[in-house]
């Protein structure tokens, strides 16, 4: 529950805090499962985030151009989640 609360609060602030990198941000919670989408670098990214008792799992397909930035995108998401969930 604590992780869900922190993540929901984080998502409320992600647009204003990252407006220079992200646009068209959409997200919808279904229990502990989040379906999300956003545009970055002119490309659409979408996926699912599932909060479990001891982990957070993110999955989703990446378009070919996004694959070029995969490690950068994964690193940014991981750092943000670590900060939010500490």
N, CA, C and O atoms as a Maestro MAE file, in Angstrom:
{
 s_m_m2io_version
 :::
 2.0.0
}

f_m_ct {
 s_m_title
 :::
 protein
 m_atom[344] {
  # First column is atom index #
  i_m_mmod_type
  r_m_x_coord
  r_m_y_coord
  r_m_z_coord
  i_m_residue_number
  s_m_chain_name
  s_m_pdb_residue_name
  s_m_pdb_atom_name
  i_m_atomic_number
  :::
  1 25 0.824 -1.206 0.000 1 A "UNK " " N  " 7
  2 3 0.000 0.000 0.000 1 A "UNK " " CA " 6
  3 2 0.859 1.257 0.000 1 A "UNK " " C  " 6
  4 15 0.557 2.222 -0.702 1 A "UNK " " O  " 8
  5 25 1.939 1.245 0.795 2 A "UNK " " N  " 7
  6 3 2.810 2.423 0.862 2 A "UNK " " CA " 6
  7 2 3.439 2.702 -0.501 2 A "UNK " " C  " 6
  8 15 3.520 3.855 -0.925 2 A "UNK " " O  " 8
  9 25 3.884 1.647 -1.188 3 A "UNK " " N  " 7
  10 3 4.492 1.819 -2.507 3 A "UNK " " CA " 6
  11 2 3.470 2.352 -3.505 3 A "UNK " " C  " 6
  12 15 3.785 3.231 -4.307 3 A "UNK " " O  " 8
  13 25 2.259 1.829 -3.462 4 A "UNK " " N  " 7
  14 3 1.212 2.322 -4.363 4 A "UNK " " CA " 6
  15 2 0.937 3.798 -4.132 4 A "UNK " " C  " 6
  16 15 0.816 4.572 -5.082 4 A "UNK " " O  " 8
  17 25 0.838 4.184 -2.875 5 A "UNK " " N  " 7
  18 3 0.580 5.590 -2.536 5 A "UNK " " CA " 6
  19 2 1.697 6.484 -3.057 5 A "UNK " " C  " 6
  20 15 1.429 7.540 -3.630 5 A "UNK " " O  " 8
  21 25 2.943 6.074 -2.864 6 A "UNK " " N  " 7
  22 3 4.085 6.873 -3.338 6 A "UNK " " CA " 6
  23 2 4.101 6.976 -4.854 6 A "UNK " " C  " 6
  24 15 4.360 8.045 -5.406 6 A "UNK " " O  " 8
  25 25 3.825 5.862 -5.527 7 A "UNK " " N  " 7
  26 3 3.814 5.887 -6.987 7 A "UNK " " CA " 6
  27 2 2.695 6.756 -7.535 7 A "UNK " " C  " 6
  28 15 2.896 7.488 -8.505 7 A "UNK " " O  " 8
  29 25 1.535 6.686 -6.934 8 A "UNK " " N  " 7
  30 3 0.419 7.523 -7.384 8 A "UNK " " CA " 6
  31 2 0.745 9.002 -7.194 8 A "UNK " " C  " 6
  32 15 0.441 9.816 -8.066 8 A "UNK " " O  " 8
  33 25 1.350 9.354 -6.083 9 A "UNK " " N  " 7
  34 3 1.743 10.745 -5.831 9 A "UNK " " CA " 6
  35 2 2.804 11.181 -6.845 9 A "UNK " " C  " 6
  36 15 2.753 12.299 -7.359 9 A "UNK " " O  " 8
  37 25 3.754 10.308 -7.128 10 A "UNK " " N  " 7
  38 3 4.802 10.593 -8.105 10 A "UNK " " CA " 6
  39 2 4.194 10.880 -9.483 10 A "UNK " " C  " 6
  40 15 4.593 11.831 -10.155 10 A "UNK " " O  " 8
  41 25 3.240 10.066 -9.893 11 A "UNK " " N  " 7
  42 3 2.616 10.242 -11.209 11 A "UNK " " CA " 6
  43 2 1.855 11.560 -11.311 11 A "UNK " " C  " 6
  44 15 1.744 12.131 -12.396 11 A "UNK " " O  " 8
  45 25 1.339 12.038 -10.202 12 A "UNK " " N  " 7
  46 3 0.654 13.330 -10.213 12 A "UNK " " CA " 6
  47 2 1.615 14.474 -10.522 12 A "UNK " " C  " 6
  48 15 1.193 15.525 -11.005 12 A "UNK " " O  " 8
  49 25 2.900 14.276 -10.247 13 A "UNK " " N  " 7
  50 3 3.894 15.338 -10.430 13 A "UNK " " CA " 6
  51 2 4.825 15.119 -11.619 13 A "UNK " " C  " 6
  52 15 5.613 16.004 -11.953 13 A "UNK " " O  " 8
  53 25 4.747 13.971 -12.254 14 A "UNK " " N  " 7
  54 3 5.709 13.665 -13.316 14 A "UNK " " CA " 6
  55 2 5.570 14.605 -14.515 14 A "UNK " " C  " 6
  56 15 6.576 15.031 -15.083 14 A "UNK " " O  " 8
  57 25 4.347 14.928 -14.901 15 A "UNK " " N  " 7
  58 3 4.150 15.820 -16.046 15 A "UNK " " CA " 6
  59 2 4.827 17.162 -15.871 15 A "UNK " " C  " 6
  60 15 5.654 17.545 -16.699 15 A "UNK " " O  " 8
  61 25 4.495 17.891 -14.808 16 A "UNK " " N  " 7
  62 3 5.131 19.192 -14.603 16 A "UNK " " CA " 6
  63 2 6.656 19.098 -14.409 16 A "UNK " " C  " 6
  64 15 7.390 19.973 -14.867 16 A "UNK " " O  " 8
  65 25 7.123 18.058 -13.742 17 A "UNK " " N  " 7
  66 3 8.556 17.942 -13.457 17 A "UNK " " CA " 6
  67 2 9.379 17.496 -14.664 17 A "UNK " " C  " 6
  68 15 10.583 17.744 -14.712 17 A "UNK " " O  " 8
  69 25 8.752 16.849 -15.628 18 A "UNK " " N  " 7
  70 3 9.474 16.329 -16.787 18 A "UNK " " CA " 6
  71 2 8.883 16.807 -18.103 18 A "UNK " " C  " 6
  72 15 9.025 16.140 -19.128 18 A "UNK " " O  " 8
  73 25 8.232 17.937 -18.082 19 A "UNK " " N  " 7
  74 3 7.562 18.458 -19.280 19 A "UNK " " CA " 6
  75 2 8.539 18.671 -20.436 19 A "UNK " " C  " 6
  76 15 8.138 18.597 -21.598 19 A "UNK " " O  " 8
  77 25 9.800 18.933 -20.140 20 A "UNK " " N  " 7
  78 3 10.788 19.149 -21.197 20 A "UNK " " CA " 6
  79 2 11.186 17.845 -21.892 20 A "UNK " " C  " 6
  80 15 11.770 17.886 -22.975 20 A "UNK " " O  " 8
  81 25 10.879 16.675 -21.287 21 A "UNK " " N  " 7
  82 3 11.244 15.378 -21.864 21 A "UNK " " CA " 6
  83 2 10.039 14.548 -22.294 21 A "UNK " " C  " 6
  84 15 10.133 13.751 -23.228 21 A "UNK " " O  " 8
  85 25 8.899 14.734 -21.611 22 A "UNK " " N  " 7
  86 3 7.738 13.878 -21.820 22 A "UNK " " CA " 6
  87 2 6.519 14.680 -22.232 22 A "UNK " " C  " 6
  88 15 6.352 15.829 -21.822 22 A "UNK " " O  " 8
  89 25 5.674 14.073 -23.041 23 A "UNK " " N  " 7
  90 3 4.405 14.693 -23.398 23 A "UNK " " CA " 6
  91 2 3.353 13.593 -23.533 23 A "UNK " " C  " 6
  92 15 3.675 12.405 -23.503 23 A "UNK " " O  " 8
  93 25 2.112 13.998 -23.679 24 A "UNK " " N  " 7
  94 3 1.003 13.070 -23.872 24 A "UNK " " CA " 6
  95 2 1.028 11.944 -22.828 24 A "UNK " " C  " 6
  96 15 0.892 10.768 -23.163 24 A "UNK " " O  " 8
  97 25 1.204 12.324 -21.572 25 A "UNK " " N  " 7
  98 3 1.293 11.349 -20.483 25 A "UNK " " CA " 6
  99 2 -0.107 10.874 -20.106 25 A "UNK " " C  " 6
  100 15 -0.996 11.678 -19.826 25 A "UNK " " O  " 8
  101 25 -0.286 9.552 -20.103 26 A "UNK " " N  " 7
  102 3 -1.556 8.961 -19.706 26 A "UNK " " CA " 6
  103 2 -1.262 7.795 -18.773 26 A "UNK " " C  " 6
  104 15 -0.289 7.066 -18.962 26 A "UNK " " O  " 8
  105 25 -2.109 7.625 -17.767 27 A "UNK " " N  " 7
  106 3 -1.962 6.473 -16.877 27 A "UNK " " CA " 6
  107 2 -3.295 6.156 -16.213 27 A "UNK " " C  " 6
  108 15 -4.108 7.036 -15.934 27 A "UNK " " O  " 8
  109 25 -3.483 4.871 -15.975 28 A "UNK " " N  " 7
  110 3 -4.716 4.410 -15.339 28 A "UNK " " CA " 6
  111 2 -4.391 3.204 -14.463 28 A "UNK " " C  " 6
  112 15 -3.784 2.231 -14.911 28 A "UNK " " O  " 8
  113 25 -4.814 3.296 -13.196 29 A "UNK " " N  " 7
  114 3 -4.599 2.216 -12.232 29 A "UNK " " CA " 6
  115 2 -5.753 1.224 -12.258 29 A "UNK " " C  " 6
  116 15 -6.916 1.606 -12.382 29 A "UNK " " O  " 8
  117 25 -5.415 -0.043 -12.140 30 A "UNK " " N  " 7
  118 3 -6.367 -1.147 -11.984 30 A "UNK " " CA " 6
  119 2 -5.831 -1.989 -10.822 30 A "UNK " " C  " 6
  120 15 -5.085 -2.946 -11.026 30 A "UNK " " O  " 8
  121 25 -6.224 -1.615 -9.605 31 A "UNK " " N  " 7
  122 3 -5.667 -2.287 -8.421 31 A "UNK " " CA " 6
  123 2 -4.194 -1.953 -8.288 31 A "UNK " " C  " 6
  124 15 -3.835 -0.782 -8.170 31 A "UNK " " O  " 8
  125 25 -3.329 -2.970 -8.304 32 A "UNK " " N  " 7
  126 3 -1.888 -2.746 -8.190 32 A "UNK " " CA " 6
  127 2 -1.201 -2.692 -9.558 32 A "UNK " " C  " 6
  128 15 0.027 -2.728 -9.641 32 A "UNK " " O  " 8
  129 25 -1.988 -2.606 -10.620 33 A "UNK " " N  " 7
  130 3 -1.469 -2.604 -11.991 33 A "UNK " " CA " 6
  131 2 -1.716 -1.242 -12.639 33 A "UNK " " C  " 6
  132 15 -2.839 -0.736 -12.643 33 A "UNK " " O  " 8
  133 25 -0.661 -0.664 -13.180 34 A "UNK " " N  " 7
  134 3 -0.743 0.631 -13.846 34 A "UNK " " CA " 6
  135 2 -0.512 0.443 -15.339 34 A "UNK " " C  " 6
  136 15 0.487 -0.151 -15.744 34 A "UNK " " O  " 8
  137 25 -1.416 0.939 -16.146 35 A "UNK " " N  " 7
  138 3 -1.217 0.998 -17.587 35 A "UNK " " CA " 6
  139 2 -0.832 2.433 -17.911 35 A "UNK " " C  " 6
  140 15 -1.541 3.368 -17.541 35 A "UNK " " O  " 8
  141 25 0.292 2.610 -18.604 36 A "UNK " " N  " 7
  142 3 0.793 3.961 -18.857 36 A "UNK " " CA " 6
  143 2 1.208 4.128 -20.307 36 A "UNK " " C  " 6
  144 15 1.449 3.158 -21.026 36 A "UNK " " O  " 8
  145 25 1.284 5.390 -20.715 37 A "UNK " " N  " 7
  146 3 1.767 5.754 -22.046 37 A "UNK " " CA " 6
  147 2 2.278 7.185 -21.984 37 A "UNK " " C  " 6
  148 15 1.764 8.011 -21.231 37 A "UNK " " O  " 8
  149 25 3.301 7.465 -22.789 38 A "UNK " " N  " 7
  150 3 3.829 8.819 -22.912 38 A "UNK " " CA " 6
  151 2 4.639 8.911 -24.195 38 A "UNK " " C  " 6
  152 15 5.004 7.898 -24.791 38 A "UNK " " O  " 8
  153 25 4.909 10.123 -24.603 39 A "UNK " " N  " 7
  154 3 5.760 10.359 -25.768 39 A "UNK " " CA " 6
  155 2 7.056 10.988 -25.273 39 A "UNK " " C  " 6
  156 15 7.053 11.854 -24.398 39 A "UNK " " O  " 8
  157 25 8.156 10.534 -25.849 40 A "UNK " " N  " 7
  158 3 9.462 11.111 -25.545 40 A "UNK " " CA " 6
  159 2 10.310 11.061 -26.807 40 A "UNK " " C  " 6
  160 15 10.276 10.072 -27.539 40 A "UNK " " O  " 8
  161 25 11.053 12.093 -27.059 41 A "UNK " " N  " 7
  162 3 11.883 12.180 -28.252 41 A "UNK " " CA " 6
  163 2 11.078 11.907 -29.518 41 A "UNK " " C  " 6
  164 15 11.593 11.341 -30.483 41 A "UNK " " O  " 8
  165 25 9.800 12.317 -29.504 42 A "UNK " " N  " 7
  166 3 8.938 12.142 -30.656 42 A "UNK " " CA " 6
  167 2 8.424 10.724 -30.867 42 A "UNK " " C  " 6
  168 15 7.832 10.423 -31.903 42 A "UNK " " O  " 8
  169 25 8.651 9.848 -29.881 43 A "UNK " " N  " 7
  170 3 8.227 8.459 -30.005 43 A "UNK " " CA " 6
  171 2 7.271 8.096 -28.878 43 A "UNK " " C  " 6
  172 15 7.376 8.617 -27.767 43 A "UNK " " O  " 8
  173 25 6.344 7.204 -29.172 44 A "UNK " " N  " 7
  174 3 5.368 6.760 -28.184 44 A "UNK " " CA " 6
  175 2 5.915 5.565 -27.402 44 A "UNK " " C  " 6
  176 15 6.472 4.632 -27.979 44 A "UNK " " O  " 8
  177 25 5.744 5.610 -26.073 45 A "UNK " " N  " 7
  178 3 6.135 4.517 -25.192 45 A "UNK " " CA " 6
  179 2 4.914 4.139 -24.374 45 A "UNK " " C  " 6
  180 15 4.221 5.014 -23.855 45 A "UNK " " O  " 8
  181 25 4.644 2.852 -24.254 46 A "UNK " " N  " 7
  182 3 3.522 2.412 -23.431 46 A "UNK " " CA " 6
  183 2 3.909 1.115 -22.733 46 A "UNK " " C  " 6
  184 15 4.801 0.390 -23.173 46 A "UNK " " O  " 8
  185 25 3.223 0.848 -21.649 47 A "UNK " " N  " 7
  186 3 3.528 -0.373 -20.928 47 A "UNK " " CA " 6
  187 2 2.682 -0.539 -19.689 47 A "UNK " " C  " 6
  188 15 1.673 0.138 -19.492 47 A "UNK " " O  " 8
  189 25 3.129 -1.464 -18.862 48 A "UNK " " N  " 7
  190 3 2.430 -1.825 -17.644 48 A "UNK " " CA " 6
  191 2 3.429 -1.863 -16.500 48 A "UNK " " C  " 6
  192 15 4.556 -2.332 -16.661 48 A "UNK " " O  " 8
  193 25 3.008 -1.367 -15.348 49 A "UNK " " N  " 7
  194 3 3.799 -1.414 -14.121 49 A "UNK " " CA " 6
  195 2 2.949 -2.151 -13.089 49 A "UNK " " C  " 6
  196 15 1.797 -1.790 -12.851 49 A "UNK " " O  " 8
  197 25 3.525 -3.186 -12.479 50 A "UNK " " N  " 7
  198 3 2.813 -3.978 -11.485 50 A "UNK " " CA " 6
  199 2 3.567 -3.884 -10.168 50 A "UNK " " C  " 6
  200 15 4.761 -4.178 -10.102 50 A "UNK " " O  " 8
  201 25 2.859 -3.469 -9.117 51 A "UNK " " N  " 7
  202 3 3.449 -3.350 -7.783 51 A "UNK " " CA " 6
  203 2 3.102 -4.611 -6.993 51 A "UNK " " C  " 6
  204 15 1.932 -4.910 -6.755 51 A "UNK " " O  " 8
  205 25 4.137 -5.339 -6.593 52 A "UNK " " N  " 7
  206 3 3.976 -6.534 -5.762 52 A "UNK " " CA " 6
  207 2 4.472 -6.217 -4.360 52 A "UNK " " C  " 6
  208 15 4.969 -5.118 -4.112 52 A "UNK " " O  " 8
  209 25 4.343 -7.165 -3.442 53 A "UNK " " N  " 7
  210 3 4.789 -6.943 -2.064 53 A "UNK " " CA " 6
  211 2 6.274 -6.616 -1.972 53 A "UNK " " C  " 6
  212 15 6.682 -5.820 -1.126 53 A "UNK " " O  " 8
  213 25 7.088 -7.224 -2.837 54 A "UNK " " N  " 7
  214 3 8.535 -7.037 -2.718 54 A "UNK " " CA " 6
  215 2 9.213 -6.592 -4.017 54 A "UNK " " C  " 6
  216 15 10.438 -6.638 -4.125 54 A "UNK " " O  " 8
  217 25 8.424 -6.164 -4.996 55 A "UNK " " N  " 7
  218 3 9.026 -5.742 -6.257 55 A "UNK " " CA " 6
  219 2 8.076 -4.861 -7.061 55 A "UNK " " C  " 6
  220 15 6.874 -4.798 -6.802 55 A "UNK " " O  " 8
  221 25 8.656 -4.192 -8.037 56 A "UNK " " N  " 7
  222 3 7.900 -3.420 -9.025 56 A "UNK " " CA " 6
  223 2 8.393 -3.898 -10.385 56 A "UNK " " C  " 6
  224 15 9.589 -3.840 -10.671 56 A "UNK " " O  " 8
  225 25 7.485 -4.366 -11.213 57 A "UNK " " N  " 7
  226 3 7.833 -4.883 -12.534 57 A "UNK " " CA " 6
  227 2 7.260 -3.959 -13.605 57 A "UNK " " C  " 6
  228 15 6.093 -3.570 -13.547 57 A "UNK " " O  " 8
  229 25 8.095 -3.614 -14.579 58 A "UNK " " N  " 7
  230 3 7.662 -2.781 -15.696 58 A "UNK " " CA " 6
  231 2 7.861 -3.585 -16.970 58 A "UNK " " C  " 6
  232 15 8.905 -4.205 -17.171 58 A "UNK " " O  " 8
  233 25 6.847 -3.568 -17.830 59 A "UNK " " N  " 7
  234 3 6.980 -4.272 -19.103 59 A "UNK " " CA " 6
  235 2 6.236 -3.506 -20.184 59 A "UNK " " C  " 6
  236 15 5.338 -2.711 -19.909 59 A "UNK " " O  " 8
  237 25 6.630 -3.766 -21.406 60 A "UNK " " N  " 7
  238 3 5.959 -3.148 -22.541 60 A "UNK " " CA " 6
  239 2 6.822 -3.238 -23.773 60 A "UNK " " C  " 6
  240 15 8.041 -3.371 -23.674 60 A "UNK " " O  " 8
  241 25 6.203 -3.166 -24.931 61 A "UNK " " N  " 7
  242 3 6.958 -3.216 -26.182 61 A "UNK " " CA " 6
  243 2 7.649 -1.888 -26.450 61 A "UNK " " C  " 6
  244 15 7.164 -0.829 -26.052 61 A "UNK " " O  " 8
  245 25 8.774 -1.958 -27.124 62 A "UNK " " N  " 7
  246 3 9.487 -0.745 -27.525 62 A "UNK " " CA " 6
  247 2 9.589 -0.710 -29.042 62 A "UNK " " C  " 6
  248 15 9.944 -1.707 -29.672 62 A "UNK " " O  " 8
  249 25 9.278 0.431 -29.618 63 A "UNK " " N  " 7
  250 3 9.413 0.608 -31.054 63 A "UNK " " CA " 6
  251 2 10.898 0.649 -31.404 63 A "UNK " " C  " 6
  252 15 11.728 0.993 -30.563 63 A "UNK " " O  " 8
  253 25 11.225 0.305 -32.622 64 A "UNK " " N  " 7
  254 3 12.621 0.240 -33.048 64 A "UNK " " CA " 6
  255 2 13.417 1.505 -32.700 64 A "UNK " " C  " 6
  256 15 14.510 1.382 -32.147 64 A "UNK " " O  " 8
  257 25 12.924 2.707 -32.997 65 A "UNK " " N  " 7
  258 3 13.728 3.890 -32.654 65 A "UNK " " CA " 6
  259 2 13.980 4.035 -31.147 65 A "UNK " " C  " 6
  260 15 15.033 4.527 -30.741 65 A "UNK " " O  " 8
  261 25 13.018 3.608 -30.321 66 A "UNK " " N  " 7
  262 3 13.175 3.715 -28.868 66 A "UNK " " CA " 6
  263 2 14.254 2.757 -28.374 66 A "UNK " " C  " 6
  264 15 14.905 3.022 -27.363 66 A "UNK " " O  " 8
  265 25 14.445 1.635 -29.088 67 A "UNK " " N  " 7
  266 3 15.460 0.670 -28.686 67 A "UNK " " CA " 6
  267 2 16.853 1.300 -28.626 67 A "UNK " " C  " 6
  268 15 17.697 0.877 -27.836 67 A "UNK " " O  " 8
  269 25 17.087 2.305 -29.460 68 A "UNK " " N  " 7
  270 3 18.372 3.003 -29.443 68 A "UNK " " CA " 6
  271 2 18.618 3.709 -28.113 68 A "UNK " " C  " 6
  272 15 19.764 3.921 -27.718 68 A "UNK " " O  " 8
  273 25 17.535 4.071 -27.425 69 A "UNK " " N  " 7
  274 3 17.629 4.783 -26.158 69 A "UNK " " CA " 6
  275 2 17.210 3.904 -24.979 69 A "UNK " " C  " 6
  276 15 16.977 4.409 -23.881 69 A "UNK " " O  " 8
  277 25 17.116 2.600 -25.199 70 A "UNK " " N  " 7
  278 3 16.602 1.687 -24.180 70 A "UNK " " CA " 6
  279 2 17.360 1.782 -22.866 70 A "UNK " " C  " 6
  280 15 16.743 1.922 -21.811 70 A "UNK " " O  " 8
  281 25 18.680 1.710 -22.908 71 A "UNK " " N  " 7
  282 3 19.447 1.726 -21.654 71 A "UNK " " CA " 6
  283 2 19.293 3.057 -20.928 71 A "UNK " " C  " 6
  284 15 19.217 3.079 -19.699 71 A "UNK " " O  " 8
  285 25 19.245 4.158 -21.658 72 A "UNK " " N  " 7
  286 3 19.039 5.470 -21.051 72 A "UNK " " CA " 6
  287 2 17.653 5.546 -20.427 72 A "UNK " " C  " 6
  288 15 17.506 6.038 -19.308 72 A "UNK " " O  " 8
  289 25 16.643 5.069 -21.132 73 A "UNK " " N  " 7
  290 3 15.271 5.081 -20.634 73 A "UNK " " CA " 6
  291 2 15.130 4.188 -19.403 73 A "UNK " " C  " 6
  292 15 14.523 4.591 -18.412 73 A "UNK " " O  " 8
  293 25 15.688 2.977 -19.462 74 A "UNK " " N  " 7
  294 3 15.633 2.069 -18.319 74 A "UNK " " CA " 6
  295 2 16.344 2.669 -17.104 74 A "UNK " " C  " 6
  296 15 15.845 2.578 -15.982 74 A "UNK " " O  " 8
  297 25 17.503 3.278 -17.330 75 A "UNK " " N  " 7
  298 3 18.251 3.885 -16.227 75 A "UNK " " CA " 6
  299 2 17.490 5.018 -15.570 75 A "UNK " " C  " 6
  300 15 17.474 5.136 -14.345 75 A "UNK " " O  " 8
  301 25 16.857 5.852 -16.385 76 A "UNK " " N  " 7
  302 3 16.079 6.974 -15.852 76 A "UNK " " CA " 6
  303 2 14.895 6.471 -15.036 76 A "UNK " " C  " 6
  304 15 14.642 6.963 -13.937 76 A "UNK " " O  " 8
  305 25 14.173 5.496 -15.569 77 A "UNK " " N  " 7
  306 3 13.017 4.952 -14.852 77 A "UNK " " CA " 6
  307 2 13.464 4.299 -13.550 77 A "UNK " " C  " 6
  308 15 12.833 4.494 -12.512 77 A "UNK " " O  " 8
  309 25 14.534 3.535 -13.595 78 A "UNK " " N  " 7
  310 3 15.029 2.866 -12.382 78 A "UNK " " CA " 6
  311 2 15.420 3.879 -11.309 78 A "UNK " " C  " 6
  312 15 15.060 3.717 -10.143 78 A "UNK " " O  " 8
  313 25 16.155 4.925 -11.697 79 A "UNK " " N  " 7
  314 3 16.561 5.955 -10.721 79 A "UNK " " CA " 6
  315 2 15.353 6.645 -10.109 79 A "UNK " " C  " 6
  316 15 15.298 6.851 -8.896 79 A "UNK " " O  " 8
  317 25 14.388 7.000 -10.945 80 A "UNK " " N  " 7
  318 3 13.182 7.681 -10.447 80 A "UNK " " CA " 6
  319 2 12.416 6.781 -9.481 80 A "UNK " " C  " 6
  320 15 11.977 7.238 -8.426 80 A "UNK " " O  " 8
  321 25 12.253 5.506 -9.833 81 A "UNK " " N  " 7
  322 3 11.532 4.596 -8.954 81 A "UNK " " CA " 6
  323 2 12.262 4.366 -7.631 81 A "UNK " " C  " 6
  324 15 11.632 4.283 -6.576 81 A "UNK " " O  " 8
  325 25 13.589 4.263 -7.690 82 A "UNK " " N  " 7
  326 3 14.357 4.082 -6.451 82 A "UNK " " CA " 6
  327 2 14.150 5.267 -5.512 82 A "UNK " " C  " 6
  328 15 13.994 5.088 -4.304 82 A "UNK " " O  " 8
  329 25 14.150 6.468 -6.067 83 A "UNK " " N  " 7
  330 3 13.939 7.673 -5.248 83 A "UNK " " CA " 6
  331 2 12.542 7.671 -4.653 83 A "UNK " " C  " 6
  332 15 12.367 7.939 -3.464 83 A "UNK " " O  " 8
  333 25 11.543 7.369 -5.481 84 A "UNK " " N  " 7
  334 3 10.145 7.385 -5.028 84 A "UNK " " CA " 6
  335 2 9.877 6.327 -3.967 84 A "UNK " " C  " 6
  336 15 9.126 6.571 -3.023 84 A "UNK " " O  " 8
  337 25 10.480 5.162 -4.114 85 A "UNK " " N  " 7
  338 3 10.152 4.037 -3.242 85 A "UNK " " CA " 6
  339 2 11.062 3.899 -2.013 85 A "UNK " " C  " 6
  340 15 10.892 2.969 -1.225 85 A "UNK " " O  " 8
  341 25 12.007 4.795 -1.846 86 A "UNK " " N  " 7
  342 3 12.878 4.728 -0.660 86 A "UNK " " CA " 6
  343 2 12.137 5.126 0.577 86 A "UNK " " C  " 6
  344 15 12.710 5.129 1.666 86 A "UNK " " O  " 8
  :::
 }
 m_bond[343] {
  # First column is bond index #
  i_m_from
  i_m_to
  i_m_order
  :::
  1 1 2 1
  2 2 3 1
  3 3 4 2
  4 3 5 1
  5 5 6 1
  6 6 7 1
  7 7 8 2
  8 7 9 1
  9 9 10 1
  10 10 11 1
  11 11 12 2
  12 11 13 1
  13 13 14 1
  14 14 15 1
  15 15 16 2
  16 15 17 1
  17 17 18 1
  18 18 19 1
  19 19 20 2
  20 19 21 1
  21 21 22 1
  22 22 23 1
  23 23 24 2
  24 23 25 1
  25 25 26 1
  26 26 27 1
  27 27 28 2
  28 27 29 1
  29 29 30 1
  30 30 31 1
  31 31 32 2
  32 31 33 1
  33 33 34 1
  34 34 35 1
  35 35 36 2
  36 35 37 1
  37 37 38 1
  38 38 39 1
  39 39 40 2
  40 39 41 1
  41 41 42 1
  42 42 43 1
  43 43 44 2
  44 43 45 1
  45 45 46 1
  46 46 47 1
  47 47 48 2
  48 47 49 1
  49 49 50 1
  50 50 51 1
  51 51 52 2
  52 51 53 1
  53 53 54 1
  54 54 55 1
  55 55 56 2
  56 55 57 1
  57 57 58 1
  58 58 59 1
  59 59 60 2
  60 59 61 1
  61 61 62 1
  62 62 63 1
  63 63 64 2
  64 63 65 1
  65 65 66 1
  66 66 67 1
  67 67 68 2
  68 67 69 1
  69 69 70 1
  70 70 71 1
  71 71 72 2
  72 71 73 1
  73 73 74 1
  74 74 75 1
  75 75 76 2
  76 75 77 1
  77 77 78 1
  78 78 79 1
  79 79 80 2
  80 79 81 1
  81 81 82 1
  82 82 83 1
  83 83 84 2
  84 83 85 1
  85 85 86 1
  86 86 87 1
  87 87 88 2
  88 87 89 1
  89 89 90 1
  90 90 91 1
  91 91 92 2
  92 91 93 1
  93 93 94 1
  94 94 95 1
  95 95 96 2
  96 95 97 1
  97 97 98 1
  98 98 99 1
  99 99 100 2
  100 99 101 1
  101 101 102 1
  102 102 103 1
  103 103 104 2
  104 103 105 1
  105 105 106 1
  106 106 107 1
  107 107 108 2
  108 107 109 1
  109 109 110 1
  110 110 111 1
  111 111 112 2
  112 111 113 1
  113 113 114 1
  114 114 115 1
  115 115 116 2
  116 115 117 1
  117 117 118 1
  118 118 119 1
  119 119 120 2
  120 119 121 1
  121 121 122 1
  122 122 123 1
  123 123 124 2
  124 123 125 1
  125 125 126 1
  126 126 127 1
  127 127 128 2
  128 127 129 1
  129 129 130 1
  130 130 131 1
  131 131 132 2
  132 131 133 1
  133 133 134 1
  134 134 135 1
  135 135 136 2
  136 135 137 1
  137 137 138 1
  138 138 139 1
  139 139 140 2
  140 139 141 1
  141 141 142 1
  142 142 143 1
  143 143 144 2
  144 143 145 1
  145 145 146 1
  146 146 147 1
  147 147 148 2
  148 147 149 1
  149 149 150 1
  150 150 151 1
  151 151 152 2
  152 151 153 1
  153 153 154 1
  154 154 155 1
  155 155 156 2
  156 155 157 1
  157 157 158 1
  158 158 159 1
  159 159 160 2
  160 159 161 1
  161 161 162 1
  162 162 163 1
  163 163 164 2
  164 163 165 1
  165 165 166 1
  166 166 167 1
  167 167 168 2
  168 167 169 1
  169 169 170 1
  170 170 171 1
  171 171 172 2
  172 171 173 1
  173 173 174 1
  174 174 175 1
  175 175 176 2
  176 175 177 1
  177 177 178 1
  178 178 179 1
  179 179 180 2
  180 179 181 1
  181 181 182 1
  182 182 183 1
  183 183 184 2
  184 183 185 1
  185 185 186 1
  186 186 187 1
  187 187 188 2
  188 187 189 1
  189 189 190 1
  190 190 191 1
  191 191 192 2
  192 191 193 1
  193 193 194 1
  194 194 195 1
  195 195 196 2
  196 195 197 1
  197 197 198 1
  198 198 199 1
  199 199 200 2
  200 199 201 1
  201 201 202 1
  202 202 203 1
  203 203 204 2
  204 203 205 1
  205 205 206 1
  206 206 207 1
  207 207 208 2
  208 207 209 1
  209 209 210 1
  210 210 211 1
  211 211 212 2
  212 211 213 1
  213 213 214 1
  214 214 215 1
  215 215 216 2
  216 215 217 1
  217 217 218 1
  218 218 219 1
  219 219 220 2
  220 219 221 1
  221 221 222 1
  222 222 223 1
  223 223 224 2
  224 223 225 1
  225 225 226 1
  226 226 227 1
  227 227 228 2
  228 227 229 1
  229 229 230 1
  230 230 231 1
  231 231 232 2
  232 231 233 1
  233 233 234 1
  234 234 235 1
  235 235 236 2
  236 235 237 1
  237 237 238 1
  238 238 239 1
  239 239 240 2
  240 239 241 1
  241 241 242 1
  242 242 243 1
  243 243 244 2
  244 243 245 1
  245 245 246 1
  246 246 247 1
  247 247 248 2
  248 247 249 1
  249 249 250 1
  250 250 251 1
  251 251 252 2
  252 251 253 1
  253 253 254 1
  254 254 255 1
  255 255 256 2
  256 255 257 1
  257 257 258 1
  258 258 259 1
  259 259 260 2
  260 259 261 1
  261 261 262 1
  262 262 263 1
  263 263 264 2
  264 263 265 1
  265 265 266 1
  266 266 267 1
  267 267 268 2
  268 267 269 1
  269 269 270 1
  270 270 271 1
  271 271 272 2
  272 271 273 1
  273 273 274 1
  274 274 275 1
  275 275 276 2
  276 275 277 1
  277 277 278 1
  278 278 279 1
  279 279 280 2
  280 279 281 1
  281 281 282 1
  282 282 283 1
  283 283 284 2
  284 283 285 1
  285 285 286 1
  286 286 287 1
  287 287 288 2
  288 287 289 1
  289 289 290 1
  290 290 291 1
  291 291 292 2
  292 291 293 1
  293 293 294 1
  294 294 295 1
  295 295 296 2
  296 295 297 1
  297 297 298 1
  298 298 299 1
  299 299 300 2
  300 299 301 1
  301 301 302 1
  302 302 303 1
  303 303 304 2
  304 303 305 1
  305 305 306 1
  306 306 307 1
  307 307 308 2
  308 307 309 1
  309 309 310 1
  310 310 311 1
  311 311 312 2
  312 311 313 1
  313 313 314 1
  314 314 315 1
  315 315 316 2
  316 315 317 1
  317 317 318 1
  318 318 319 1
  319 319 320 2
  320 319 321 1
  321 321 322 1
  322 322 323 1
  323 323 324 2
  324 323 325 1
  325 325 326 1
  326 326 327 1
  327 327 328 2
  328 327 329 1
  329 329 330 1
  330 330 331 1
  331 331 332 2
  332 331 333 1
  333 333 334 1
  334 334 335 1
  335 335 336 2
  336 335 337 1
  337 337 338 1
  338 338 339 1
  339 339 340 2
  340 339 341 1
  341 341 342 1
  342 342 343 1
  343 343 344 2
  :::
 }
}
